[in-house]
Amino acid sequence: MNLLNAVYCNQYAELKRTNSDTSKGRTNGIILIAAMIIVNLVTLFILFGALGKFSESTGLNKFAASLGGGRSAGKLIAIVLFALIGSAVYLVMGKPAYYNALIQKFETLGPAEQKKIEKKGMTYVLGSVFGFIAIFILSLFLS
């Protein structure tokens, strides 16, 4: 089971453990997977920027300036990026049939294997977030 499927299963298992509506796991999974992909992309962008792969005269900087500055451009880029990646995640793995088949497969596994998959999903999410924080702090010292 790949990382993104593990995130899906982690969301399902968390809802099941708390006796919540497990059908919300699909929506939660889509949002969380899209968010983690964006966090990973931003982390790479920050890393490349800190390593000097982007200069001040890149097209992205000029584009951001044409949108009225960093804050407005950041919001617009985040909305567009989330819409694009969220749509892609939905089209690839967000359909109810895909989710139901994945959860059925997850339910057939033993408790030890389920825990392993849950841990794998949580490790990916936390690793992405802490990796982003670490690269962000590191980039402050490299700039």
DRENKOL-566200 format. One record per residue (C-alpha): residue in three letters; x, y, z. Coordinates in nm, 4 decimals, padded with zeros to 6 digits. Example, Ala and Ser with C-alpha at 12.3 -4.5 7.8 and 13.67 -1.06 7.14 Angstrom:
// DRENKOL-566200
<r><type>ALA</type><c1>01.2300</c1><c2>-00.4500</c2><c3>00.7800</c3></r>
<r><type>SER</type><c1>01.3670</c1><c2>-00.1060</c2><c3>00.7140</c3></r>
END
This chain:
// DRENKOL-566200
<r><type>MET</type><c1>00.0000</c1><c2>00.0000</c2><c3>00.0000</c3></r>
<r><type>ASN</type><c1>00.1451</c1><c2>00.3357</c2><c3>-00.1026</c3></r>
<r><type>LEU</type><c1>00.1763</c1><c2>00.6433</c2><c3>00.1185</c3></r>
<r><type>LEU</type><c1>-00.1323</c1><c2>00.8190</c2><c3>-00.0114</c3></r>
<r><type>ASN</type><c1>-00.3480</c1><c2>00.5100</c2><c3>00.0382</c3></r>
<r><type>ALA</type><c1>-00.2032</c1><c2>00.4811</c2><c3>00.3885</c3></r>
<r><type>VAL</type><c1>-00.3189</c1><c2>00.8383</c2><c3>00.4612</c3></r>
<r><type>TYR</type><c1>-00.6671</c1><c2>00.7416</c2><c3>00.3426</c3></r>
<r><type>CYS</type><c1>-00.6687</c1><c2>00.4336</c2><c3>00.5655</c3></r>
<r><type>ASN</type><c1>-00.5360</c1><c2>00.6352</c2><c3>00.8573</c3></r>
<r><type>GLN</type><c1>-00.8255</c1><c2>00.8789</c2><c3>00.8265</c3></r>
<r><type>TYR</type><c1>-01.0758</c1><c2>00.5943</c2><c3>00.8091</c3></r>
<r><type>ALA</type><c1>-00.9261</c1><c2>00.4156</c2><c3>01.1105</c3></r>
<r><type>GLU</type><c1>-00.9199</c1><c2>00.7359</c2><c3>01.3154</c3></r>
<r><type>LEU</type><c1>-01.2880</c1><c2>00.7994</c2><c3>01.2478</c3></r>
<r><type>LYS</type><c1>-01.3763</c1><c2>00.4372</c2><c3>01.3169</c3></r>
<r><type>ARG</type><c1>-01.1833</c1><c2>00.4411</c2><c3>01.6449</c3></r>
<r><type>THR</type><c1>-01.3776</c1><c2>00.7488</c2><c3>01.7635</c3></r>
<r><type>ASN</type><c1>-01.7126</c1><c2>00.6047</c2><c3>01.6468</c3></r>
<r><type>SER</type><c1>-01.7552</c1><c2>00.8889</c2><c3>01.3966</c3></r>
<r><type>ASP</type><c1>-01.9026</c1><c2>00.8740</c2><c3>01.0468</c3></r>
<r><type>THR</type><c1>-01.6364</c1><c2>00.6793</c2><c3>00.8531</c3></r>
<r><type>SER</type><c1>-01.7677</c1><c2>00.8051</c2><c3>00.5180</c3></r>
<r><type>LYS</type><c1>-01.6058</c1><c2>01.1397</c2><c3>00.6047</c3></r>
<r><type>GLY</type><c1>-01.2709</c1><c2>00.9647</c2><c3>00.5777</c3></r>
<r><type>ARG</type><c1>-01.2842</c1><c2>01.0013</c2><c3>00.2010</c3></r>
<r><type>THR</type><c1>-01.3296</c1><c2>01.3789</c2><c3>00.2154</c3></r>
<r><type>ASN</type><c1>-01.0748</c1><c2>01.4156</c2><c3>00.4949</c3></r>
<r><type>GLY</type><c1>-00.8319</c1><c2>01.2004</c2><c3>00.2994</c3></r>
<r><type>ILE</type><c1>-00.8665</c1><c2>01.4028</c2><c3>-00.0193</c3></r>
<r><type>ILE</type><c1>-00.8088</c1><c2>01.7289</c2><c3>00.1670</c3></r>
<r><type>LEU</type><c1>-00.5175</c1><c2>01.5921</c2><c3>00.3689</c3></r>
<r><type>ILE</type><c1>-00.3495</c1><c2>01.4288</c2><c3>00.0696</c3></r>
<r><type>ALA</type><c1>-00.3817</c1><c2>01.7482</c2><c3>-00.1382</c3></r>
<r><type>ALA</type><c1>-00.2476</c1><c2>01.9549</c2><c3>00.1515</c3></r>
<r><type>MET</type><c1>00.0511</c1><c2>01.7236</c2><c3>00.2019</c3></r>
<r><type>ILE</type><c1>00.1366</c1><c2>01.7294</c2><c3>-00.1691</c3></r>
<r><type>ILE</type><c1>00.1297</c1><c2>02.1106</c2><c3>-00.1551</c3></r>
<r><type>VAL</type><c1>00.3432</c1><c2>02.1121</c2><c3>00.1606</c3></r>
<r><type>ASN</type><c1>00.5934</c1><c2>01.8840</c2><c3>-00.0144</c3></r>
<r><type>LEU</type><c1>00.6024</c1><c2>02.1091</c2><c3>-00.3210</c3></r>
<r><type>VAL</type><c1>00.6472</c1><c2>02.4228</c2><c3>-00.1100</c3></r>
<r><type>THR</type><c1>00.9236</c1><c2>02.2481</c2><c3>00.0860</c3></r>
<r><type>LEU</type><c1>01.1067</c1><c2>02.1705</c2><c3>-00.2380</c3></r>
<r><type>PHE</type><c1>01.0530</c1><c2>02.5253</c2><c3>-00.3595</c3></r>
<r><type>ILE</type><c1>01.1972</c1><c2>02.6676</c2><c3>-00.0354</c3></r>
<r><type>LEU</type><c1>01.4892</c1><c2>02.4249</c2><c3>-00.0506</c3></r>
<r><type>PHE</type><c1>01.5732</c1><c2>02.5184</c2><c3>-00.4098</c3></r>
<r><type>GLY</type><c1>01.5397</c1><c2>02.8864</c2><c3>-00.3226</c3></r>
<r><type>ALA</type><c1>01.7708</c1><c2>02.8486</c2><c3>-00.0232</c3></r>
<r><type>LEU</type><c1>02.0259</c1><c2>02.6667</c2><c3>-00.2362</c3></r>
<r><type>GLY</type><c1>02.0247</c1><c2>02.9511</c2><c3>-00.4885</c3></r>
<r><type>LYS</type><c1>01.8480</c1><c2>02.7690</c2><c3>-00.7707</c3></r>
<r><type>PHE</type><c1>01.6037</c1><c2>03.0593</c2><c3>-00.8039</c3></r>
<r><type>SER</type><c1>01.7202</c1><c2>03.4141</c2><c3>-00.8522</c3></r>
<r><type>GLU</type><c1>01.5403</c1><c2>03.7391</c2><c3>-00.7807</c3></r>
<r><type>SER</type><c1>01.4614</c1><c2>03.7804</c2><c3>-01.1480</c3></r>
<r><type>THR</type><c1>01.2690</c1><c2>03.4579</c2><c3>-01.1935</c3></r>
<r><type>GLY</type><c1>00.9340</c1><c2>03.4673</c2><c3>-01.3650</c3></r>
<r><type>LEU</type><c1>00.7588</c1><c2>03.3660</c2><c3>-01.0447</c3></r>
<r><type>ASN</type><c1>00.8827</c1><c2>03.6761</c2><c3>-00.8631</c3></r>
<r><type>LYS</type><c1>00.7703</c1><c2>03.8976</c2><c3>-01.1502</c3></r>
<r><type>PHE</type><c1>00.4335</c1><c2>03.7206</c2><c3>-01.1554</c3></r>
<r><type>ALA</type><c1>00.3887</c1><c2>03.7732</c2><c3>-00.7799</c3></r>
<r><type>ALA</type><c1>00.4735</c1><c2>04.1405</c2><c3>-00.8134</c3></r>
<r><type>SER</type><c1>00.2185</c1><c2>04.1824</c2><c3>-01.0933</c3></r>
<r><type>LEU</type><c1>-00.0519</c1><c2>04.0421</c2><c3>-00.8621</c3></r>
<r><type>GLY</type><c1>00.0039</c1><c2>04.3160</c2><c3>-00.6080</c3></r>
<r><type>GLY</type><c1>00.2721</c1><c2>04.1732</c2><c3>-00.3856</c3></r>
<r><type>GLY</type><c1>00.3509</c1><c2>03.8695</c2><c3>-00.1800</c3></r>
<r><type>ARG</type><c1>00.0410</c1><c2>03.8326</c2><c3>00.0340</c3></r>
<r><type>SER</type><c1>-00.2134</c1><c2>03.8631</c2><c3>-00.2478</c3></r>
<r><type>ALA</type><c1>-00.0059</c1><c2>03.6494</c2><c3>-00.4783</c3></r>
<r><type>GLY</type><c1>00.0420</c1><c2>03.3875</c2><c3>-00.2084</c3></r>
<r><type>LYS</type><c1>-00.3302</c1><c2>03.3591</c2><c3>-00.1445</c3></r>
<r><type>LEU</type><c1>-00.4086</c1><c2>03.3374</c2><c3>-00.5144</c3></r>
<r><type>ILE</type><c1>-00.1382</c1><c2>03.0807</c2><c3>-00.5814</c3></r>
<r><type>ALA</type><c1>-00.2485</c1><c2>02.8737</c2><c3>-00.2793</c3></r>
<r><type>ILE</type><c1>-00.6117</c1><c2>02.8726</c2><c3>-00.3921</c3></r>
<r><type>VAL</type><c1>-00.5247</c1><c2>02.7794</c2><c3>-00.7495</c3></r>
<r><type>LEU</type><c1>-00.2709</c1><c2>02.5176</c2><c3>-00.6414</c3></r>
<r><type>PHE</type><c1>-00.5121</c1><c2>02.3588</c2><c3>-00.3934</c3></r>
<r><type>ALA</type><c1>-00.7901</c1><c2>02.3557</c2><c3>-00.6535</c3></r>
<r><type>LEU</type><c1>-00.5643</c1><c2>02.1903</c2><c3>-00.9127</c3></r>
<r><type>ILE</type><c1>-00.4058</c1><c2>01.9355</c2><c3>-00.6820</c3></r>
<r><type>GLY</type><c1>-00.7310</c1><c2>01.8667</c2><c3>-00.4967</c3></r>
<r><type>SER</type><c1>-00.9035</c1><c2>01.8037</c2><c3>-00.8294</c3></r>
<r><type>ALA</type><c1>-00.6238</c1><c2>01.5745</c2><c3>-00.9428</c3></r>
<r><type>VAL</type><c1>-00.6381</c1><c2>01.3792</c2><c3>-00.6163</c3></r>
<r><type>TYR</type><c1>-01.0146</c1><c2>01.3493</c2><c3>-00.6486</c3></r>
<r><type>LEU</type><c1>-00.9913</c1><c2>01.2281</c2><c3>-01.0086</c3></r>
<r><type>VAL</type><c1>-00.7173</c1><c2>00.9760</c2><c3>-00.9346</c3></r>
<r><type>MET</type><c1>-00.8216</c1><c2>00.8383</c2><c3>-00.5980</c3></r>
<r><type>GLY</type><c1>-01.1165</c1><c2>01.0353</c2><c3>-00.4616</c3></r>
<r><type>LYS</type><c1>-01.4049</c1><c2>00.8511</c2><c3>-00.6202</c3></r>
<r><type>PRO</type><c1>-01.6323</c1><c2>00.6670</c2><c3>-00.3767</c3></r>
<r><type>ALA</type><c1>-01.5749</c1><c2>00.3336</c2><c3>-00.5536</c3></r>
<r><type>TYR</type><c1>-01.1960</c1><c2>00.3647</c2><c3>-00.5108</c3></r>
<r><type>TYR</type><c1>-01.2321</c1><c2>00.4621</c2><c3>-00.1454</c3></r>
<r><type>ASN</type><c1>-01.4759</c1><c2>00.1799</c2><c3>-00.0696</c3></r>
<r><type>ALA</type><c1>-01.2539</c1><c2>-00.0796</c2><c3>-00.2400</c3></r>
<r><type>LEU</type><c1>-00.9484</c1><c2>00.0478</c2><c3>-00.0507</c3></r>
<r><type>ILE</type><c1>-01.1283</c1><c2>00.0398</c2><c3>00.2830</c3></r>
<r><type>GLN</type><c1>-01.2625</c1><c2>-00.3108</c2><c3>00.2120</c3></r>
<r><type>LYS</type><c1>-00.9070</c1><c2>-00.4246</c2><c3>00.1437</c3></r>
<r><type>PHE</type><c1>-00.7878</c1><c2>-00.2477</c2><c3>00.4604</c3></r>
<r><type>GLU</type><c1>-01.0591</c1><c2>-00.4157</c2><c3>00.6687</c3></r>
<r><type>THR</type><c1>-00.9526</c1><c2>-00.7631</c2><c3>00.5494</c3></r>
<r><type>LEU</type><c1>-00.6044</c1><c2>-00.7108</c2><c3>00.6927</c3></r>
<r><type>GLY</type><c1>-00.5136</c1><c2>-00.8203</c2><c3>01.0416</c3></r>
<r><type>PRO</type><c1>-00.4940</c1><c2>-00.5703</c2><c3>01.3275</c3></r>
<r><type>ALA</type><c1>-00.1124</c1><c2>-00.5636</c2><c3>01.3217</c3></r>
<r><type>GLU</type><c1>-00.1049</c1><c2>-00.4861</c2><c3>00.9492</c3></r>
<r><type>GLN</type><c1>-00.3737</c1><c2>-00.2200</c2><c3>00.9908</c3></r>
<r><type>LYS</type><c1>-00.1695</c1><c2>-00.0509</c2><c3>01.2650</c3></r>
<r><type>LYS</type><c1>00.1370</c1><c2>-00.0623</c2><c3>01.0412</c3></r>
<r><type>ILE</type><c1>-00.0528</c1><c2>00.1066</c2><c3>00.7560</c3></r>
<r><type>GLU</type><c1>-00.2028</c1><c2>00.3669</c2><c3>00.9921</c3></r>
<r><type>LYS</type><c1>00.1447</c1><c2>00.4449</c2><c3>01.1241</c3></r>
<r><type>LYS</type><c1>00.2797</c1><c2>00.4729</c2><c3>00.7699</c3></r>
<r><type>GLY</type><c1>00.0121</c1><c2>00.7309</c2><c3>00.6813</c3></r>
<r><type>MET</type><c1>00.0676</c1><c2>00.9312</c2><c3>00.9987</c3></r>
<r><type>THR</type><c1>00.4457</c1><c2>00.9182</c2><c3>00.9508</c3></r>
<r><type>TYR</type><c1>00.4082</c1><c2>01.0621</c2><c3>00.6009</c3></r>
<r><type>VAL</type><c1>00.1874</c1><c2>01.3477</c2><c3>00.7237</c3></r>
<r><type>LEU</type><c1>00.4039</c1><c2>01.4340</c2><c3>01.0237</c3></r>
<r><type>GLY</type><c1>00.7242</c1><c2>01.3887</c2><c3>00.8233</c3></r>
<r><type>SER</type><c1>00.5964</c1><c2>01.6290</c2><c3>00.5602</c3></r>
<r><type>VAL</type><c1>00.5034</c1><c2>01.8920</c2><c3>00.8174</c3></r>
<r><type>PHE</type><c1>00.8211</c1><c2>01.8611</c2><c3>01.0247</c3></r>
<r><type>GLY</type><c1>01.0304</c1><c2>01.8452</c2><c3>00.7062</c3></r>
<r><type>PHE</type><c1>00.8702</c1><c2>02.1684</c2><c3>00.5910</c3></r>
<r><type>ILE</type><c1>00.9428</c1><c2>02.3351</c2><c3>00.9260</c3></r>
<r><type>ALA</type><c1>01.3032</c1><c2>02.2131</c2><c3>00.9266</c3></r>
<r><type>ILE</type><c1>01.3699</c1><c2>02.3269</c2><c3>00.5694</c3></r>
<r><type>PHE</type><c1>01.2020</c1><c2>02.6613</c2><c3>00.6375</c3></r>
<r><type>ILE</type><c1>01.4198</c1><c2>02.7248</c2><c3>00.9443</c3></r>
<r><type>LEU</type><c1>01.7288</c1><c2>02.6040</c2><c3>00.7588</c3></r>
<r><type>SER</type><c1>01.6527</c1><c2>02.8342</c2><c3>00.4686</c3></r>
<r><type>LEU</type><c1>01.6549</c1><c2>03.1328</c2><c3>00.7061</c3></r>
<r><type>PHE</type><c1>02.0160</c1><c2>03.0551</c2><c3>00.7897</c3></r>
<r><type>LEU</type><c1>02.1177</c1><c2>02.9873</c2><c3>00.4279</c3></r>
<r><type>SER</type><c1>01.9710</c1><c2>03.3109</c2><c3>00.2918</c3></r>
END
